Amino acid sequence: MPLTEPHDDRLPQEESVDAARGAGGDLTEGAAGEGAAPEPEPVLPEPVRQRIVALTAAVLPGLPADEVPVPLRRVAKFAPNRRARLGAPAIAAQLTGDPLFRQRITARVLADTGDLGAAVLEGTAPAAADPVEVAALAYLARPRGWRELIEASGAAVRAEADSAVVAELVREAEQRATRAEHDRAVARVEAEKLRDELARVREELGQLREEARQLGRSLRETQARERKATELLATERGRAARAAADADAELRRVRARLAEAEAAAGVARATAKEARSVDDARLWLLLETIGQAAVGLRRELALDPVDKLPADFVADAFAEQPTAPAAGAATRARDTDDPARLDQLLALPRAHLVVDGYNVTKRGFGEMSLEQQRKRLITGLGGIAAQTGDEVTVVFDGAERVHGLPPSPRGVRVLFSRKGETADELIRRLVRAEPPGRPVVVVSSDREVADGVRRHGAYPLGADSLLRRLARS
């Protein structure tokens, strides 16, 4: 657009611009004639555009209020750090569309730049000058050759950007090389670890193969015992059949005593059924202790898990006549005073922990009432049962038995001895009820109790071992 004539009251800086125009020609090269078409604005590099806006924003508040274009009057009131950032679009538009405003800004900017501004007015640029600064001043002052100065500045800026890009690419290549070297080192370490792991796995595989061979031998031995047991079972069934025939003949001969015989037969059947239940429970627990090696035998015998354990029968029946010690039970007895032995014994499969209640509580926390002693002990045993999954039975003397006791924790059986019977006798009865081979641990500091259960194959331990175990939990 054509330039508008400046007002008469020009600033001293504008007079210097006019003087520069008289010496070096018109600031806007290409204004040779009023009818000549104006050349389009050059495309400015971004750093040059930002510098032009910054120079304009710096001197904008110094203009008189009537010389500031209306769109920039609000921008002139901004803080210095916000003026160039928020008013950049308006400043750039005004510099492009208002030559008079650009001349006024140029006069003040050239006055501030000193020798560099004078050199730019002459169409030259010092070699040491910042090309961005030179291009910004050339755009504002527009001496002859100002477009060449801007293009030279753009070329310098692009060269610096290209150099920065090349340097960044070199730095990234070095970083990738460093990471690759690190990855190779890590890969070597991982390869060493994998080789060690492979050797360990091979060693474990050899051990597993040896264990498999041993288990195979055990399985064959178990199958042989199973066949013998099947043969014995068939023999016993034949004997039972003959005994039944004899019984029928006897019943026919004693019809006069039919009522008594039927009653006796009913009692005999109930006793036989209970004995069979006890035997099944003991046999099932024994097979559970043997583990996977006895799976085939249990399947062949069609022996299902029972609903009651041997200790449950003792708790329910309190049979007065003691059961004869099972053969081979003494082979399970171990006499040890090591407190850590309790943890080892509880780790055995299907272990049964029997606790002499008041013997432990009066030794560990006898200052409490009996009710508090029972509650504390039963709570602690509930934690052991939950941690180990073992069967736990605690026995108290029946003299202090109370009614309305709170429910016992899961896995803990609480028993009270009958009138005229001590807890020691009930503990021995519980031990005798267990099958040979099942680990039974009896906790009591009573020497008589320890000696009695040891003879039946149980592991006696002192009360202190259990107390320390409860304190640790």
C-alpha positions in Angstrom: 0.0 0.0 0.0 1.3 3.5 -0.6 3.0 5.3 2.3 1.0 8.1 4.1 2.7 11.5 4.5 4.1 12.0 8.1 2.8 14.8 10.3 4.7 18.0 10.6 5.6 17.5 14.2 8.2 14.8 13.5 10.5 13.4 16.2 14.3 14.0 16.0 14.7 10.3 15.3 12.5 10.7 12.2 14.6 13.6 11.1 17.7 11.3 11.2 15.8 8.8 9.1 15.1 11.6 6.6 18.7 12.5 6.6 19.6 8.8 6.1 17.1 8.7 3.2 18.8 11.8 1.6 22.2 10.2 1.9 21.5 6.6 1.0 18.2 6.8 -0.8 14.6 6.1 0.3 14.3 3.6 3.1 11.7 1.6 1.1 13.6 0.5 -1.9 11.3 0.1 -4.8 9.3 3.4 -4.1 10.7 4.9 -7.3 7.3 6.1 -8.4 3.9 6.5 -7.0 2.4 4.3 -9.7 4.9 1.4 -9.2 3.3 -1.7 -7.8 4.7 -2.5 -4.3 6.8 -5.6 -4.0 5.3 -8.4 -1.7 6.6 -8.7 1.8 9.5 -11.2 2.1 9.1 -14.4 4.0 11.0 -13.8 7.3 12.8 -16.6 9.2 11.1 -17.2 12.5 14.1 -15.9 14.7 14.1 -12.6 12.6 10.3 -12.2 13.0 10.6 -12.7 16.7 13.4 -10.2 16.9 11.4 -7.6 15.0 8.5 -8.0 17.3 10.8 -7.8 20.4 12.4 -4.5 19.1 9.0 -3.0 18.4 7.6 -4.1 21.7 10.6 -2.6 23.5 10.2 1.0 22.0 6.3 0.9 21.7 5.7 2.5 25.1 8.0 5.4 24.2 5.8 6.6 21.4 3.3 9.4 22.1 -0.2 8.1 22.7 -1.5 9.8 19.5 1.2 8.0 17.3 0.4 4.6 18.6 -2.1 2.8 16.3 -5.4 2.0 17.9 -4.9 -1.8 17.8 -1.6 -1.4 19.7 -2.7 1.0 22.4 -3.9 -1.8 24.7 -0.7 -3.8 23.9 1.5 -0.8 24.8 0.1 -1.0 28.4 1.2 -4.7 28.9 4.2 -5.6 31.1 7.5 -5.9 29.1 7.5 -9.7 29.3 3.9 -10.0 28.1 4.0 -7.3 25.4 6.1 -9.2 22.8 4.5 -12.6 23.7 0.8 -11.6 23.7 0.9 -8.7 21.2 3.1 -10.3 18.5 0.3 -10.9 15.9 -1.0 -7.3 16.2 2.5 -5.8 16.1 3.5 -7.8 13.0 0.2 -6.8 11.2 0.7 -3.2 12.0 4.4 -3.1 10.9 3.3 -4.7 7.6 0.3 -2.5 6.9 1.3 0.9 8.4 4.6 2.2 6.8 4.4 5.5 8.9 4.2 3.5 12.1 7.1 1.3 11.0 9.2 4.5 10.3 8.5 5.9 13.7 9.5 2.6 15.3 12.6 2.4 13.1 13.7 5.9 14.2 13.7 4.9 17.8 15.2 1.4 17.2 18.1 2.9 15.2 18.8 5.4 17.8 19.1 2.6 20.4 21.3 0.4 18.2 24.0 3.0 17.5 26.8 2.0 15.1 25.0 -1.2 14.1 21.9 0.8 13.0 24.1 3.3 11.1 25.8 0.4 9.3 22.5 -1.2 8.4 21.3 2.2 7.0 24.3 2.2 4.7 23.4 -1.2 3.4 26.3 -3.0 5.0 26.5 -5.5 7.9 29.5 -5.9 10.1 31.0 -9.4 9.9 30.8 -9.9 13.7 27.2 -8.7 13.9 24.3 -11.1 14.7 22.7 -11.9 11.3 19.3 -12.1 13.0 19.8 -8.6 14.5 21.0 -7.2 11.1 18.0 -8.7 9.3 15.6 -7.3 11.9 17.0 -3.8 11.5 17.1 -4.1 7.7 13.4 -5.0 7.7 12.5 -2.0 9.8 14.8 0.6 8.1 14.6 -1.0 4.6 17.7 0.6 3.1 18.9 -0.4 -0.4 19.6 -4.1 -0.5 17.5 -4.9 2.6 15.9 -7.9 1.0 19.4 -9.3 0.4 20.3 -8.7 4.0 17.2 -10.6 5.1 17.9 -13.5 2.7 21.6 -13.6 4.0 20.3 -13.7 7.5 17.8 -16.5 6.7 20.6 -18.5 5.1 22.8 -18.0 8.2 19.9 -19.0 10.5 19.2 -22.1 8.3 22.9 -23.0 8.4 22.9 -22.7 12.2 19.8 -24.8 12.4 21.3 -27.4 10.0 24.5 -27.4 12.2 22.4 -27.9 15.3 20.5 -30.8 13.6 23.8 -32.4 12.5 25.1 -32.0 16.0 21.9 -33.5 17.4 22.1 -36.4 15.0 25.8 -37.0 15.9 24.9 -36.9 19.6 22.0 -39.4 19.1 24.2 -41.7 17.1 26.8 -41.6 19.9 24.0 -42.4 22.4 22.7 -45.2 20.3 26.2 -46.6 20.1 26.6 -46.4 23.8 23.2 -48.0 24.4 24.1 -50.8 21.9 27.4 -51.5 23.8 25.5 -51.5 27.1 22.9 -53.9 25.6 25.6 -56.2 24.3 27.2 -56.3 27.8 23.8 -57.0 29.4 23.1 -59.7 26.8 26.5 -61.3 27.6 25.6 -61.3 31.3 22.1 -62.7 30.6 23.6 -65.4 28.4 25.9 -66.4 31.3 23.0 -66.5 33.7 21.0 -68.6 31.2 23.9 -71.1 30.8 24.1 -71.4 34.6 20.3 -71.8 34.8 20.5 -74.5 32.1 23.1 -76.4 34.1 21.1 -76.2 37.2 17.9 -77.3 35.4 19.8 -80.3 34.0 21.0 -81.2 37.4 17.5 -81.0 38.8 16.2 -83.1 35.9 18.7 -85.8 36.8 17.5 -85.7 40.4 13.9 -85.8 39.3 14.6 -88.8 37.2 16.3 -90.6 40.1 13.3 -89.7 42.3 10.9 -91.0 39.6 12.8 -94.4 39.5 12.6 -94.6 43.3 8.9 -93.8 43.2 8.4 -96.4 40.6 10.0 -99.0 42.8 7.9 -97.9 45.7 4.8 -98.1 43.5 5.6 -101.6 42.5 6.1 -102.6 46.1 2.8 -101.0 47.0 1.0 -102.8 44.3 2.5 -106.1 45.5 1.2 -105.4 49.0 -2.1 -104.4 47.5 -2.4 -107.8 45.8 -1.6 -109.6 49.1 -4.2 -107.5 50.9 -6.7 -108.4 48.2 -6.0 -112.1 48.7 -6.3 -111.8 52.4 -9.6 -109.9 51.9 -11.0 -112.7 49.8 -10.0 -115.2 52.4 -11.6 -113.2 55.1 -14.8 -112.8 53.1 -14.9 -116.6 52.7 -14.5 -117.1 56.4 -17.2 -114.5 57.0 -19.5 -116.3 54.6 -19.0 -119.6 56.5 -19.5 -117.9 59.8 -22.8 -116.4 58.5 -23.9 -119.9 57.4 -23.1 -121.3 60.9 -24.9 -118.4 62.5 -28.0 -119.1 60.4 -27.9 -122.7 61.5 -27.5 -121.7 65.1 -30.4 -119.3 64.8 -32.6 -122.0 63.5 -31.6 -124.3 66.4 -32.3 -121.7 69.1 -35.6 -120.2 67.9 -36.7 -120.1 71.6 -34.0 -117.4 72.2 -34.8 -115.4 69.0 -35.5 -112.2 70.8 -32.2 -112.2 72.8 -30.2 -113.3 69.7 -31.7 -110.4 67.6 -30.8 -107.9 70.3 -27.3 -109.3 70.6 -27.0 -109.2 66.8 -28.0 -105.6 66.7 -25.5 -104.6 69.4 -22.8 -106.6 67.5 -23.7 -104.9 64.3 -23.5 -101.4 65.8 -20.1 -102.3 67.4 -18.8 -103.7 64.2 -19.9 -100.6 62.3 -18.2 -98.3 64.8 -15.1 -100.4 64.8 -15.1 -100.4 61.0 -15.5 -96.5 61.0 -12.5 -96.2 63.4 -10.4 -98.6 61.2 -11.4 -96.7 58.1 -10.4 -93.4 59.7 -7.0 -94.7 60.8 -6.3 -96.3 57.4 -7.3 -93.1 55.6 -5.0 -91.0 57.7 -2.2 -93.5 57.2 -2.7 -93.4 53.4 -2.7 -89.6 53.5 0.6 -89.6 55.3 2.2 -91.9 52.7 1.1 -89.4 50.0 1.0 -90.0 46.3 2.7 -93.4 46.6 -0.5 -94.8 48.1 -3.0 -93.3 45.6 -3.2 -96.5 43.6 -3.9 -98.6 46.7 -6.6 -96.3 48.0 -8.3 -96.3 44.6 -8.2 -100.1 44.4 -9.7 -100.5 47.9 -12.3 -97.9 47.1 -11.6 -96.3 50.4 -13.2 -92.8 50.6 -12.3 -90.1 53.1 -14.2 -90.4 56.4 -16.2 -87.8 58.1 -14.7 -88.4 61.5 -11.1 -88.6 62.8 -10.0 -91.0 65.5 -9.9 -88.3 68.1 -13.5 -87.5 67.3 -14.5 -91.0 68.3 -12.6 -90.6 71.6 -14.3 -87.2 72.1 -17.8 -88.6 71.4 -17.6 -92.0 73.1 -15.1 -91.6 75.9 -14.8 -95.3 75.9 -13.9 -96.6 79.3 -11.8 -99.5 78.2 -8.5 -98.6 76.7 -7.5 -99.8 73.3 -4.5 -102.1 73.1 -1.4 -100.4 71.8 -1.1 -100.7 68.0 1.7 -102.9 66.8 4.7 -101.0 65.7 3.7 -97.7 67.4 6.9 -97.6 69.5 8.8 -97.1 66.3 7.4 -93.6 66.1 8.6 -92.5 69.6 11.3 -89.9 69.8 12.5 -88.3 73.0 13.8 -84.8 72.4 14.0 -81.6 74.4 14.8 -79.3 71.4 12.2 -76.5 71.3 12.6 -76.1 67.6 11.5 -79.7 67.2 7.9 -78.6 67.4 8.1 -76.7 64.1 9.7 -79.8 62.5 7.1 -82.1 63.8 4.2 -79.9 62.8 5.6 -79.8 59.3 5.1 -83.6 58.9 2.1 -84.6 56.8 -1.2 -85.0 58.7 0.3 -84.3 62.1 -2.0 -84.3 65.1 -1.1 -81.8 67.9 -2.5 -82.8 71.4 -2.1 -80.2 74.1 -2.4 -80.7 77.9 -4.3 -77.4 78.4 -3.9 -76.4 82.0 -0.4 -77.7 82.2 0.6 -75.2 79.5 -1.6 -72.2 80.6 -0.6 -72.4 84.3 3.1 -72.5 83.3 2.8 -69.7 80.7 0.2 -67.3 82.1 -1.0 -68.6 85.4 -1.8 -65.1 86.7 -5.0 -65.0 84.6 -8.3 -66.6 85.5 -9.0 -70.1 84.1 -11.4 -68.7 81.6 -8.8 -66.2 80.3 -6.2 -69.0 80.3 -8.4 -71.2 78.1 -9.4 -68.4 75.8 -5.8 -67.3 75.2 -4.5 -70.8 74.6 -7.3 -71.8 72.2 -6.9 -68.6 70.3 -3.1 -69.2 69.9 -3.8 -72.8 68.8 -6.3 -71.6 66.2 -3.4 -69.5 64.6 -1.2 -72.6 64.5 -4.0 -74.7 63.0 -4.5 -72.0 60.3 -0.8 -71.8 59.5 0.0 -75.5 59.4 -3.4 -77.1 58.5 -2.7 -79.8 61.1 -5.3 -81.4 63.4 -5.2 -79.7 66.9 -6.8 -81.1 70.1 -6.6 -79.3 73.5 -7.6 -81.2 76.6 -8.7 -79.7 80.0 -9.6 -81.3 83.2 -13.4 -81.6 83.5 -13.5 -80.4 87.1 -13.6 -76.8 85.9 -15.7 -77.5 82.8 -18.1 -74.6 82.0 -21.1 -74.4 79.8 -21.7 -71.9 77.0 -18.2 -71.8 75.8 -17.6 -69.6 72.7 -17.1 -71.6 69.4 -13.6 -73.0 68.9 -11.4 -71.7 66.1 -11.5 -73.8 62.9 -9.2 -76.8 63.1 -9.1 -76.8 67.0 -10.9 -79.5 69.0 -11.6 -78.7 72.7 -12.2 -81.6 75.1 -12.9 -81.8 78.8 -12.3 -85.0 80.8 -15.3 -86.8 82.4 -16.0 -86.9 86.0 -13.6 -89.3 87.7 -11.2 -89.1 84.8 -8.1 -86.9 84.4 -6.9 -85.0 81.3 -3.8 -87.3 81.3 -5.9 -90.4 80.8 -7.9 -88.7 78.0 -4.6 -87.7 76.3 -3.4 -91.2 76.4 -6.6 -92.5 75.0 -6.3 -90.0 72.1 -2.8 -91.2 71.3 -3.8 -94.9 71.4 -6.7 -94.1 68.9 -4.3 -92.9 66.2 -3.1 -95.4 63.5 0.5 -96.5 63.4 2.7 -94.2 61.3 0.7 -91.0 61.9 2.8 -88.3 63.7 1.2 -87.4 67.0 2.8 -84.5 69.1 1.8 -84.2 72.8 2.7 -81.0 74.6 2.9 -81.4 78.4 5.6 -80.8 81.0 4.1 -83.6 83.1 6.7 -86.4 83.1 4.1 -89.1 83.6 2.1 -87.9 80.6 5.3 -87.8 78.5 6.4 -91.3 79.4 2.9 -92.7 78.8 2.4 -91.2 75.3 6.0 -92.1 74.3 5.3 -95.8 74.9 2.4 -95.5 72.4 4.6 -93.9 69.7 3.8 -90.1 70.2 6.4 -87.3 70.3 6.4 -85.7 73.8 7.5 -82.0 74.0 7.6 -79.6 77.0 5.1 -76.8 77.5 7.9 -74.2 77.0 8.3 -75.2 73.3 4.6 -74.4 72.6 4.7 -71.2 74.7 7.7 -69.9 72.7 5.9 -70.9 69.5 2.8 -68.9 70.5 4.9 -65.9 71.5 6.7 -66.0 68.1 3.3 -66.0 66.3 
